[in-house]
Amino acid sequence: MTIPSATQQSYPYQNEPMWSRSEKLIARTAFDAALGRELHEVIQEAKKMASQIQHSSDLWDLEHYLTQRRKEIDRKYDYRYSQLTHVFGRLLYEKRLREEDLHGLGEDKLKPIRSVAHYFEKYAA
C-alpha cells in the first residue's frame, strides 16, 4: 500500500483546499498588510503611553500592555494554510481586512472565510 504524497493531486488533509501559487501570494500580501496595520497601532499606543510615563507603575503598565498585545497578536496571526480561513474570517470581522484584500482567492476559500466572519459577528454580542 502506498501513501499519496502532498505533491500529487490529493492533499494530505481532506477538508483543506489546495492553495494555488497566486492564491498564496494574495494570502501572504493580505496577511502581512493586516499584521502591519495592527502592529502600527500597537507602536502608536506604546509611544503615547511611553510619553506619559511619570511613575514606575506607568512603566510596568506599558510593559503589561505590550506583553498582552504580543500574546493576542501571536494567537491571532497564524500563517499556516490550515488556519488561514479562521484568521482571515476573524480579520474581516475585526475590519482589519476587507474582502477586496482577498480578491483573487477561489470561492472554495472565500466562502468559509465569510462563514467564520459571520460566526464572529453573530456570537460577539
N, C-alpha and C positions, 0 to 999 in steps of 0.2 A: 504494500500500500504506500503510495507517495502522498506527501503533503504539498499542496499547491503553494507556490511562493507568492509574495506580495507583488512581484513584477508581472505575474500572469493576470488574466482578466478578472479573476476573483480577488477580493480584498480579504485580508485575514479576519476582519471584523465584519460580520454580515450586515449589521444595521447601519454601518457608516458609509456615507457616499464617498466616491472617489473624487479627489480634487485635481483638476487639470492644472497644468503649469500656469496658465493665465489666471485661473481662479486663485491659485496660491499667491500670485503676485498681488492681486486685488485684495485678498485677505490680509496679507502682510502689510500692505500700504494702509488699509483702514485700521488695522490693529495698532500699528506704530503711531498713526495720527491721533487716535483716541488716547493712547497712553501718553503721548507727548503733551496733549492738551491737559490731561489730568495732572501730570507732573508739573506743568507750568503753574496750575492753580495752587498746588502744594508749595512750590517755591515762592509764589507771591504771598501766600498766607504766612509762611515761615519768615520771610523778610519783614512783613508787617509786625509779627509777634516779636521778632528779634529787636526791632527798632523801639519797642515799647518796654523792653526789659529794664526793670529798676531794682528788683529784689531777686535774691537767689531762687525763690519759689517760682518766679517768672521764667527763669532758665529751665527749671525742671518741667514746667508746663509746656514749654517749647519742645523739650526732649520727648515728653509724653505724646504730644500731638504728632511729631514726626514718626515716632515708633508705631502709633496706631495707624496712621495713614500708610506707612510702608507695609504693614501687615494686611490692610484692606486691599491695597493695590496688588500685592503679591498673590492674594487669594483670587482676585478678580481677573487679572490678566494672565491667562494660561494659553500659550500658543500651540498647544497640541491640537492637531486636526480633529481628534475625537472630542475636544472641548469647545471648539470654535462656535458651534451652534449656540451653546449656552452663553458663552462670552459675548458674542455679537447680539444675542437677544437681550441680554442684560444691558449692554451698552446702548442699544436702541431705546429701551425703556428709560434709561437714565438720561437720554438725549445727548449722549457723548458721541454717538454715531447717528447719521441719517441713513435712510435706506439708499439714498443716492450714492453714499460712500461704498455701498456693496454692489453697485451696478456692474453687471458682468458675471456675477455668480449665477449658477444654474438654479432653476426653480427648486430642484431637489435639496438645495441648501437654504434658499430664501424662505421657503415655506416653514421649515422647522424653526428658523431664526425668528420669524414673525410670531410663531406659536409661543416661543419662550418669552418674547417681549409682551405678548398678550397675557401670558400667565403672570408675569411680574405685575402688570397693570391691574389685573383682576384681584390678585391677592395682596397687594400692597396696602390696601385700606384696612 
